[in-house]
Structures are given as structure tokens and as C-alpha cells.
Amino acid sequence: MGNKIITEKDFWTCTGGLIPSQFQSTQQVAKTKSGERYITQSDTATVSFADFSCTKLMLIMAILTALIAVAVVATGGAALIAVGAIAGAAGAAAGAVVGSLLCGQIVAKVRKWITGKQNFKIQGIPTITDGHTMLCPLFGDTITTDKQTQTWGQAFAKGGANFMEGVMQGMLAGALTGIGGATISGLRGGMLSGKTFGQVGMQFLKTAPSNIINNFGQGFTNGTVFKVLEGLTHWLKTYGDKGEATLEDFKEGVSESTFGDVNAVKSVLTTGGTYQDWIAVAMLFTPAGGKAKNTLQNNITDTPNSKKTDTNTSNNKKTDENPSVKKNNINFEAESQNKKGEAYAEGGDAPIPPKKTKLEAGTPEHKAQRWEDYQARGGELTYDKWSKKYDVAVENSRKGNVAADNYHREVGWGKREVTVEVEINGETVNRRLDIADIEDKRAVEVKSGEYFSKSKENMYEIERDRELVRRGWDIEWRIEGKASQPLLDELKNAGIKVTQIK
């Protein structure tokens, strides 16, 4: 497929930006039949009413504002943490405005087109295609075409979601700044009262378990406003990506908010986590973690303090209709999403090693063995319920193999079921790719089923694919079915291309 020549109607997105936008054309001659002007390499400014703005400036402004507020307020403890939270949120909001002014008036002048075909020209000036990339020198971010965004309604939805997410992240960063100030204040007070540094530290360690339990509890039981905000954020993101969203998307965001602390800890332990995950984990250890993180809610309503959670956490949507659901602490996603004929055990993170001979998934012998293994792990489901889950998993496995075979014939390159070695945390592990060309360093992972989320299995695949991308591989995930927004966000952050087919 050839490159598309870009006009003023095409949307672009910045890796560090808040909202997709369109570029303005400075030439008046070359137009489409409908009157849309083509974009050339001389064009670096977006439309006047909506530039990309900058998420990084939101975070920087949040931290700076919180530092100033914490430094001038003569208090300590929870009050100081609350001051930092409010200041961080206000600073993040101000940072969005500053970012928009910088992008629209200053940074646009020094942006540069760095890649793309040069053989399309208008009046001797190279014309921009969807293969071009622009560099923003402020933070080294890249600007690329956004094919998902087709309307300004989608663009503003994405911008609104990113703004709300940025304000909440600024609040968390401000609260963490307040924790630093409160810690220094507490150490100073302890020293003045005659305690040693070690004694003060031991006191903190003694209270840490109860703090963690209390803060976890607040995340599950309180925080109505924050749960609504995160539900709305998720709804807006979904609409921005697909041009449509439902009540179920809102509920999914609320569910992710409820389990946010659990998922933050899980993310840190399994994948290293994002900075938002680390902030959330740090807040769990503080006596006022839950209160500080929900200071904004206290300024909106009189409801009790609750927990703010990160929208980039794993999907915990629970429904009896979803074959990839986690129920009774059993992970059915493992087998239902495996399409390589090597059925995973429900509740396990890896295939169960064969006893002596490898049983074929779907046979009575294989099913009997999996039921025996499930019972040995303390499974709580009755055989009838477990059997239905098993049958769905086997069917999805077969569908996945058929989908991978069909797509391999369609693309006409590479081989099926190619295994490569990658190094993760100093350990060499295997990554089996559905379709791959080792020489050209490109591969496709084909997912076929009803629903895919940010599960342990998918995150482990993403972790290995992220390493391949770092080595220069071109990795694509072809998802034939529904995928949760957290999973799509993880793929994007890992530099993995996504093609979703419903």
C-alpha cells in the first residue's frame, strides 16, 4: 500500500501531547477536489485553536507548584500532604495552558520533519505523507499521523481524557512531594524530642503494615468522585480511539479505579511499573495516603476520603459472559487466549509441563488431565462450570490458529510459529511469534477471541516484544476481537503496532 498524501484534514498526535491536531498549510495552490490544501515540509504549525499541548509540562509544573506550596506552609503530617496534592493538581492544570502556548507560538517554529518519502513535491517543496515523522525538540517527542482520529469530536475526547488524567497524576506527584516534606518534618521533630534516626525509622516500619491495609481498604470502599472521574476518562479514551463508547466502557473505568492499588503493586512487581504506579505504591505506606490522594474529592463534596488509582492499570472487569474473566482467583484467560494448541492451565502463568506424552487440547484425555490439575490447585468451581470454561478456551485456541494461518497466507511473508531468544532481567527466555521474518526483523502476534485484557500472560508477551522492539524489530499485534484500553495503552507504550478487527 502506498503512502497517503496529507491534507489539512488529517490528524496528527505527539507522543508527549494532550490532544491530536491538524496542521495548517501555508501554500494556496495545491488542493484536493474538495478544496483541502496539501501539507508540505514548510508547514510545522497546527490549527490556531488546538495545538498538541504537553503532558510533560503538566507534570513538571505540578511538581514545582507543590514544592513551593510545601516549602511555604508551616505545617506537617497529613495537612502538608494535602497541601501538596492540591498544589500539584493546580500546577498540572496550569501546565496544560503553558504547554499549549509554547506549542502554538514557540516550539512550532523549530519542529522538523525527520523521516518520510521525498519524491512527492508541490512547487519544488516535498509534500508530507502519512509516512513522515516530525521531531519536537522541547522534550524529544515525535509527531506521527493519527489514523484512529477522524473527527474533532474524537480529538477533544482524547484531549479531555488526557487532561483529567494529567491533573490526577499531578495531584499524586504533589502529594508525594508533601510526603517528602512531612517526612523531613517528622524526622526533625523526632530528633528534637531526643529520638535517634534509627528509632524514628523503626517507628515508621512498625506503622507501615497498618497504613497499607487502611489505604487498600479506602480504595475499595470510598472515592465515589474519583471512580466517576476515572470511568469518564476511560469512556472518553474509548470514544477518542473508536468514535463510539458505551456505558460498559464507563463501568470498566470505574472497575479499574476500584482495583487500582492492587494493580499498581502488581505492575511494579511484574513489569517494573510506570512512574504513576511507583507513586501509588509509595502512597500506600503513608499514614494519610488515602486522604492525601483524594484531597481533590474533599474540595468537591463532603464524602469520605478515598483512593485515586491509575488508569493505566490492568483490566479487572468481571462478568459471567466474559470467557477471559478472573473468578474465584482463577485465571481463565491463560487458556482461552492461547492459540498455539498448548492449552494453558486456568490459574497458571505458563503451560503445564506434559507428564510423559503431550496431550492434544480438546481430547477427553487432555480435558481429564486439566481437570485433575485444576483440582490439585484447590479449584473451587464445579465440574460443569469448569467444563464450560475449558470448552470456550479450546474453541478460542482453535480460532486463533485458524486466524494466524489465514493472515499468514494473506501477508505472504515470514514463517509460522517462529521462536526467538530475548533477554529479560538478565535471563534468556524464548518468545514464540505467530508470524515472523528473522532476517527482516518483523513479526505479527495474532489474537483471536471475544476479549483480551492486560493479563499476566499478555503483559509477559508485551515485555518480551518490547525487548525485540528495542533491538530494532517491527512488531504488530493483530487483535481480532475486543481489547481493553489498558492493554492497548501498554502496547502503544512498548512501541508495538496494533491492528484491531472486530
C-alpha positions as CSV (number, residue, x, y, z in Angstrom):
1,M,0.0,0.0,0.0
2,G,1.4,3.4,-1.0
3,N,1.7,6.4,1.2
4,K,-1.2,8.8,1.6
5,I,-0.5,12.5,0.8
6,I,-1.5,14.5,3.8
7,T,-4.0,17.4,3.8
8,E,-5.2,19.9,6.4
9,K,-8.0,17.4,7.3
10,D,-5.6,14.7,8.6
11,F,-4.9,14.4,12.3
12,W,-1.5,14.0,14.0
13,T,-0.5,13.1,17.5
14,C,2.5,13.9,19.7
15,T,4.0,11.2,22.0
16,G,4.1,13.8,24.7
17,G,0.9,15.7,23.7
18,L,-2.6,16.0,25.2
19,I,-4.7,16.2,22.1
20,P,-4.5,15.2,18.4
21,S,-4.5,18.1,16.0
22,Q,-4.3,19.1,12.3
23,F,-1.5,21.0,10.5
24,Q,-2.1,24.3,8.6
25,S,-0.9,24.6,5.1
26,T,1.0,27.8,4.1
27,Q,0.6,27.2,0.3
28,Q,-2.6,28.2,-1.5
29,V,-2.2,26.3,-4.8
30,A,-2.3,22.5,-4.5
31,K,-5.6,21.3,-3.2
32,T,-7.8,18.2,-3.4
33,K,-11.0,18.3,-5.5
34,S,-13.0,19.1,-2.3
35,G,-10.7,22.1,-1.6
36,E,-8.4,20.7,1.1
37,R,-4.9,22.0,0.9
38,Y,-1.9,19.7,0.9
39,I,0.7,19.9,3.7
40,T,4.4,20.5,2.7
41,Q,7.6,20.4,4.7
42,S,7.3,24.1,5.2
43,D,4.3,23.6,7.4
44,T,5.1,23.0,11.1
45,A,2.2,24.8,12.9
46,T,-1.1,23.2,13.8
47,V,-4.5,24.9,13.6
48,S,-4.8,28.0,15.7
49,F,-7.4,26.8,18.1
50,A,-5.9,23.5,19.2
51,D,-2.2,22.6,19.4
52,F,-0.9,19.4,20.9
53,S,0.0,20.9,24.3
54,C,2.3,18.9,26.6
55,T,1.8,16.3,29.3
56,K,5.4,16.5,30.5
57,L,5.0,20.2,31.3
58,M,1.9,19.3,33.3
59,L,3.9,17.0,35.5
60,I,6.8,19.5,35.8
61,M,4.5,22.3,36.7
62,A,2.7,20.1,39.2
63,I,6.0,19.2,41.0
64,L,7.3,22.8,41.0
65,T,4.0,24.2,42.3
66,A,3.9,21.5,45.0
67,L,7.5,22.2,46.1
68,I,6.7,25.9,46.5
69,A,3.5,25.2,48.4
70,V,5.1,22.7,50.7
71,A,8.1,25.0,51.4
72,V,6.0,28.0,52.4
73,V,3.4,26.1,54.5
74,A,4.4,25.8,58.2
75,T,2.7,22.5,59.0
76,G,3.4,18.8,58.8
77,G,1.8,15.4,58.6
78,A,-1.4,14.8,56.6
79,A,-2.1,18.5,56.2
80,L,1.2,19.0,54.4
81,I,0.5,16.1,52.1
82,A,-2.9,17.6,51.4
83,V,-1.4,20.9,50.5
84,G,1.0,19.2,48.1
85,A,-1.9,17.3,46.5
86,I,-4.0,20.5,45.9
87,A,-1.0,22.4,44.6
88,G,0.1,19.5,42.3
89,A,-3.4,19.4,40.7
90,A,-3.5,23.2,40.2
91,G,0.1,23.1,38.8
92,A,-0.8,20.4,36.3
93,A,-3.8,22.3,35.0
94,A,-1.6,25.4,34.6
95,G,1.0,23.3,32.9
96,A,-1.6,22.3,30.2
97,V,-2.2,26.0,29.4
98,V,1.5,26.8,29.3
99,G,2.2,23.8,27.1
100,S,-0.5,24.9,24.7
101,L,1.1,28.4,24.5
102,L,4.6,27.0,23.9
103,C,3.5,24.5,21.3
104,G,1.4,27.0,19.4
105,Q,3.7,30.0,19.5
106,I,7.3,29.0,20.1
107,V,8.0,25.3,19.6
108,A,6.2,25.1,16.2
109,K,8.9,27.3,14.7
110,V,11.7,24.8,15.5
111,R,9.9,21.5,14.8
112,K,11.5,19.4,12.0
113,W,10.3,16.7,9.6
114,I,12.8,13.9,10.1
115,T,11.6,11.0,8.0
116,G,9.4,10.2,5.0
117,K,9.4,10.0,1.3
118,Q,10.9,13.0,-0.6
119,N,9.6,12.2,-4.1
120,F,6.2,13.9,-3.7
121,K,6.6,17.6,-4.4
122,I,4.5,20.7,-4.8
123,Q,6.2,23.7,-6.4
124,G,9.5,22.1,-5.6
125,I,8.7,21.6,-1.9
126,P,8.4,18.0,-0.6
127,T,4.8,17.1,0.3
128,I,4.0,15.4,3.5
129,T,2.7,11.8,3.5
130,D,1.5,9.5,6.3
131,G,5.0,8.0,6.3
132,H,6.5,11.2,7.6
133,T,7.6,11.9,11.3
134,M,8.2,15.2,12.9
135,L,10.6,15.9,15.9
136,C,9.6,18.2,18.7
137,P,12.9,19.5,20.2
138,L,11.4,20.6,23.5
139,F,11.4,17.1,25.1
140,G,12.5,15.0,22.1
141,D,8.9,13.7,21.3
142,T,7.8,12.5,17.9
143,I,4.7,13.6,16.0
144,T,3.1,11.0,13.7
145,T,-0.2,10.5,11.8
146,D,-3.2,9.5,13.9
147,K,-5.3,7.3,11.7
148,Q,-7.7,6.5,14.6
149,T,-8.8,10.1,15.0
150,Q,-11.2,11.1,12.2
151,T,-13.2,13.9,13.8
152,W,-12.6,16.8,16.2
153,G,-15.1,15.1,18.5
154,Q,-12.7,12.2,18.9
155,A,-9.7,14.6,19.2
156,F,-11.4,16.6,22.0
157,A,-12.4,13.4,23.8
158,K,-8.8,12.2,23.8
159,G,-7.7,15.7,25.0
160,G,-10.3,15.7,27.8
161,A,-9.3,12.2,29.0
162,N,-5.6,13.1,28.9
163,F,-6.2,16.4,30.7
164,M,-8.1,14.7,33.6
165,E,-5.5,12.0,33.8
166,G,-2.7,14.6,33.9
167,V,-4.4,16.6,36.7
168,M,-4.9,13.5,38.8
169,Q,-1.3,12.4,38.2
170,G,-0.2,16.0,39.1
171,M,-2.1,15.6,42.3
172,L,-0.4,12.4,43.1
173,A,3.0,13.9,42.4
174,G,2.1,16.8,44.6
175,A,1.0,14.5,47.4
176,L,4.3,12.6,47.1
177,T,6.1,15.9,47.4
178,G,4.1,16.6,50.5
179,I,5.1,13.2,51.9
180,G,8.7,14.2,51.4
181,G,8.1,17.4,53.4
182,A,6.2,15.6,56.1
183,T,8.9,13.0,56.4
184,I,11.6,15.7,56.9
185,S,9.3,17.5,59.4
186,G,8.7,14.2,61.2
187,L,12.4,13.3,61.4
188,R,13.3,16.8,62.7
189,G,10.6,16.6,65.3
190,G,11.8,13.1,66.4
191,M,15.4,14.3,66.7
192,L,14.4,17.3,68.7
193,S,12.4,15.0,71.1
194,G,15.6,13.0,71.8
195,K,15.0,10.0,69.4
196,T,17.7,8.7,67.2
197,F,17.3,8.4,63.4
198,G,17.1,4.6,63.8
199,Q,14.3,4.9,66.4
200,V,12.3,7.2,64.1
201,G,12.8,4.8,61.2
202,M,11.7,1.8,63.3
203,Q,8.5,3.6,64.3
204,F,7.7,4.1,60.6
205,L,8.3,0.5,59.8
206,K,6.0,-0.6,62.7
207,T,3.1,1.5,61.3
208,A,3.7,0.6,57.6
209,P,1.6,-2.6,57.6
210,S,-1.5,-0.9,59.1
211,N,-1.1,2.0,56.8
212,I,-1.0,-0.3,53.7
213,I,-4.1,-2.2,54.9
214,N,-6.0,1.0,55.6
215,N,-5.1,2.6,52.3
216,F,-6.0,-0.5,50.4
217,G,-9.4,-0.6,52.1
218,Q,-10.1,3.0,51.2
219,G,-9.5,2.3,47.6
220,F,-12.2,-0.4,47.6
221,T,-14.9,1.2,49.7
222,N,-14.6,5.0,49.2
223,G,-13.8,7.6,46.5
224,T,-17.1,7.9,44.5
225,V,-16.0,11.1,42.8
226,F,-12.6,9.6,41.7
227,K,-14.3,6.5,40.5
228,V,-16.7,8.5,38.4
229,L,-13.9,10.7,37.0
230,E,-11.9,7.6,36.0
231,G,-15.0,6.0,34.5
232,L,-15.5,9.2,32.4
233,T,-11.8,9.2,31.5
234,H,-12.0,5.7,30.2
235,W,-15.2,6.4,28.3
236,L,-13.6,9.4,26.6
237,K,-10.5,7.4,25.7
238,T,-12.6,4.7,24.1
239,Y,-14.6,7.3,22.2
240,G,-11.4,9.0,21.0
241,D,-10.0,5.8,19.7
242,K,-13.1,4.2,18.2
243,G,-15.5,7.1,17.6
244,E,-18.0,5.4,19.8
245,A,-18.3,4.3,23.5
246,T,-21.0,2.7,25.7
247,L,-21.9,2.5,29.4
248,E,-19.9,-0.7,29.6
249,D,-16.7,1.3,28.8
250,F,-17.6,3.7,31.7
251,K,-18.1,0.8,34.1
252,E,-14.8,-0.7,33.0
253,G,-13.0,2.5,34.0
254,V,-14.8,2.5,37.4
255,S,-13.7,-1.1,37.9
256,E,-10.1,-0.3,37.1
257,S,-10.3,2.5,39.6
258,T,-11.5,0.2,42.4
259,F,-8.6,-2.2,41.9
260,G,-6.0,0.5,41.1
261,D,-3.7,0.0,44.1
262,V,-3.7,-3.8,43.7
263,N,-2.8,-3.4,40.0
264,A,-0.1,-0.7,40.7
265,V,1.7,-3.1,43.1
266,K,1.2,-5.9,40.6
267,S,2.6,-3.8,37.7
268,V,5.7,-2.7,39.8
269,L,6.5,-6.4,40.7
270,T,5.9,-7.9,37.2
271,T,6.9,-5.3,34.7
272,G,8.7,-2.6,36.6
273,G,5.7,-0.3,36.5
274,T,5.3,3.3,35.4
275,Y,6.1,6.4,37.5
276,Q,2.3,6.6,38.3
277,D,2.5,3.0,39.7
278,W,5.5,3.9,41.9
279,I,3.8,7.0,43.2
280,A,0.7,4.9,44.1
281,V,2.8,2.3,45.9
282,A,4.7,4.9,47.8
283,M,1.4,6.5,49.0
284,L,0.3,3.1,50.4
285,F,3.0,3.3,53.1
286,T,1.9,6.7,54.4
287,P,-0.5,7.3,57.3
288,A,-2.6,9.6,55.2
289,G,-2.0,8.1,51.8
290,G,-5.7,7.6,51.0
291,K,-6.7,11.0,52.4
292,A,-4.0,12.9,50.6
293,K,-4.7,11.2,47.2
294,N,-8.3,12.2,47.5
295,T,-7.9,15.8,48.6
296,L,-9.5,17.0,45.4
297,Q,-12.6,15.0,46.2
298,N,-12.8,16.7,49.6
299,N,-12.9,20.0,47.8
300,I,-15.8,18.8,45.6
301,T,-18.0,17.0,48.1
302,D,-18.2,16.2,51.8
303,T,-17.8,12.5,51.1
304,P,-15.1,10.4,53.0
305,N,-11.6,10.3,51.6
306,S,-10.9,7.6,49.1
307,K,-8.2,6.3,46.8
308,K,-7.2,7.7,43.4
309,T,-5.9,5.0,41.1
310,D,-4.1,4.9,37.8
311,T,-6.0,4.5,34.6
312,N,-3.0,2.6,33.1
313,T,-3.6,-0.5,35.2
314,S,-4.7,-4.0,34.4
315,N,-8.3,-4.7,33.5
316,N,-10.4,-6.3,36.3
317,K,-13.8,-6.2,34.6
318,K,-15.8,-9.1,36.0
319,T,-18.7,-10.6,34.0
320,D,-20.0,-14.1,33.7
321,E,-20.3,-13.5,29.9
322,N,-16.6,-12.8,29.5
323,P,-14.6,-16.0,28.9
324,S,-11.4,-14.2,29.9
325,V,-12.6,-13.4,33.4
326,K,-10.8,-13.9,36.7
327,K,-13.3,-15.6,39.1
328,N,-12.6,-17.3,42.4
329,N,-8.9,-16.3,41.9
330,I,-8.7,-18.5,38.8
331,N,-7.4,-17.1,35.6
332,F,-9.3,-18.4,32.7
333,E,-7.5,-16.0,30.3
334,A,-4.4,-18.2,30.3
335,E,-6.0,-21.0,28.2
336,S,-8.7,-19.0,26.4
337,Q,-6.2,-16.7,24.8
338,N,-3.7,-19.3,24.0
339,K,-3.9,-20.3,20.3
340,K,-0.9,-22.4,19.9
341,G,-2.5,-25.8,20.8
342,E,-0.6,-25.9,24.1
343,A,-3.5,-25.2,26.4
344,Y,-2.5,-23.2,29.5
345,A,-3.9,-24.1,32.9
346,E,-6.5,-22.0,34.4
347,G,-4.8,-20.0,37.2
348,G,-1.3,-20.6,35.9
349,D,1.2,-18.3,34.3
350,A,2.8,-20.9,32.0
351,P,1.8,-24.1,30.2
352,I,1.6,-27.1,32.5
353,P,4.5,-29.4,31.6
354,P,3.4,-32.6,29.9
355,K,3.5,-35.7,32.1
356,K,5.1,-38.0,29.6
357,T,3.3,-37.5,26.3
358,K,1.9,-34.2,25.1
359,L,-1.9,-34.4,25.1
360,E,-3.8,-32.7,22.3
361,A,-6.0,-29.9,23.6
362,G,-9.7,-30.7,23.3
363,T,-9.3,-34.5,23.6
364,P,-11.0,-36.4,26.5
365,E,-7.6,-37.3,27.9
366,H,-6.4,-33.7,27.8
367,K,-9.6,-32.4,29.5
368,A,-9.4,-35.1,32.2
369,Q,-5.8,-34.2,32.9
370,R,-6.5,-30.5,33.1
371,W,-9.5,-31.1,35.5
372,E,-7.2,-33.2,37.7
373,D,-4.6,-30.4,37.7
374,Y,-7.2,-27.8,38.5
375,Q,-8.5,-29.7,41.5
376,A,-4.9,-30.2,42.7
377,R,-4.5,-26.4,42.8
378,G,-7.6,-26.1,45.0
379,G,-10.1,-25.0,42.3
380,E,-13.5,-24.0,43.6
381,L,-15.7,-24.4,40.6
382,T,-17.9,-27.4,40.0
383,Y,-17.0,-29.7,37.1
384,D,-19.9,-28.4,34.9
385,K,-18.9,-24.8,35.3
386,W,-15.2,-25.6,34.8
387,S,-16.0,-27.7,31.8
388,K,-17.8,-24.8,30.0
389,K,-14.8,-22.6,30.6
390,Y,-12.5,-25.3,29.3
391,D,-14.6,-25.8,26.1
392,V,-14.6,-22.0,25.4
393,A,-10.8,-21.9,25.9
394,V,-10.2,-24.8,23.4
395,E,-12.5,-23.2,20.9
396,N,-10.7,-19.8,21.1
397,S,-7.4,-21.7,20.7
398,R,-8.6,-23.3,17.5
399,K,-9.9,-20.0,16.2
400,G,-6.6,-18.4,17.0
401,N,-4.7,-21.0,15.0
402,V,-7.0,-20.6,12.0
403,A,-6.8,-16.8,12.2
404,A,-3.0,-16.9,12.3
405,D,-2.9,-19.3,9.3
406,N,-5.2,-17.2,7.3
407,Y,-3.3,-14.0,8.0
408,H,0.0,-15.6,7.2
409,R,-1.4,-16.6,3.7
410,E,-2.7,-13.1,3.3
411,V,0.6,-11.2,4.0
412,G,2.7,-13.8,2.2
413,W,5.9,-13.3,4.1
414,G,7.7,-14.9,7.0
415,K,7.1,-18.3,8.7
416,R,4.6,-19.5,11.2
417,E,5.5,-20.3,14.8
418,V,9.0,-18.9,14.9
419,T,10.9,-18.9,18.3
420,V,13.5,-16.3,19.1
421,E,15.5,-15.7,22.3
422,V,15.3,-12.5,24.3
423,E,17.0,-11.3,27.5
424,I,14.7,-10.2,30.3
425,N,16.2,-9.0,33.6
426,G,19.4,-10.8,32.8
427,E,17.7,-14.1,31.9
428,T,17.4,-15.5,28.4
429,V,13.9,-16.6,27.6
430,N,12.1,-17.7,24.5
431,R,9.4,-15.8,22.6
432,R,7.3,-17.7,20.1
433,L,6.0,-15.5,17.4
434,D,2.9,-16.4,15.3
435,I,4.4,-15.0,12.1
436,A,8.0,-13.8,11.8
437,D,10.8,-13.0,9.4
438,I,14.0,-13.1,11.5
439,E,16.1,-11.7,8.7
440,D,13.9,-8.6,8.2
441,K,13.2,-8.3,12.0
442,R,9.5,-8.2,11.7
443,A,6.7,-10.2,13.3
444,V,3.0,-10.4,13.9
445,E,1.2,-11.7,17.0
446,V,-2.4,-12.8,16.1
447,K,-5.0,-12.7,18.8
448,S,-8.5,-14.1,18.0
449,G,-11.3,-14.3,20.6
450,E,-14.0,-12.4,22.3
451,Y,-12.0,-10.3,24.7
452,F,-8.3,-9.5,25.6
453,S,-7.1,-7.6,28.6
454,K,-4.0,-6.6,30.4
455,S,-3.4,-10.1,31.9
456,K,-0.2,-11.6,33.2
457,E,0.1,-13.7,30.0
458,N,-0.3,-10.7,27.7
459,M,2.0,-8.5,29.8
460,Y,4.7,-11.1,29.6
461,E,4.3,-11.3,25.9
462,I,4.5,-7.5,25.7
463,E,7.6,-7.4,27.9
464,R,9.4,-9.7,25.5
465,D,8.1,-7.9,22.4
466,R,9.2,-4.6,24.0
467,E,12.8,-6.0,24.1
468,L,12.5,-7.1,20.4
469,V,11.4,-3.5,19.5
470,R,14.4,-2.2,21.3
471,R,16.6,-4.4,19.1
472,G,15.0,-2.9,16.0
473,W,12.2,-5.3,15.4
474,D,8.9,-4.2,13.8
475,I,6.2,-5.9,15.9
476,E,2.5,-5.9,15.2
477,W,-0.4,-7.3,17.3
478,R,-3.4,-8.2,15.2
479,I,-6.4,-8.4,17.6
480,E,-9.5,-10.0,16.1
481,G,-11.9,-9.2,18.9
482,K,-12.3,-6.6,21.7
483,A,-9.3,-5.4,23.7
484,S,-9.3,-3.3,26.9
485,Q,-7.9,0.2,26.8
486,P,-5.2,-0.6,29.4
487,L,-3.9,-3.4,27.1
488,L,-3.9,-1.1,24.1
489,D,-2.1,1.6,26.2
490,E,0.6,-0.9,27.2
491,L,1.1,-2.0,23.6
492,K,1.5,1.7,22.5
493,N,3.9,2.4,25.3
494,A,6.0,-0.6,24.2
495,G,6.3,0.7,20.6
496,I,4.1,-2.2,19.3
497,K,1.8,-1.6,16.4
498,V,-1.8,-2.6,16.9
499,T,-4.4,-3.6,14.3
500,Q,-7.8,-4.3,15.8
501,I,-10.5,-6.1,13.9
502,K,-14.0,-6.6,15.3
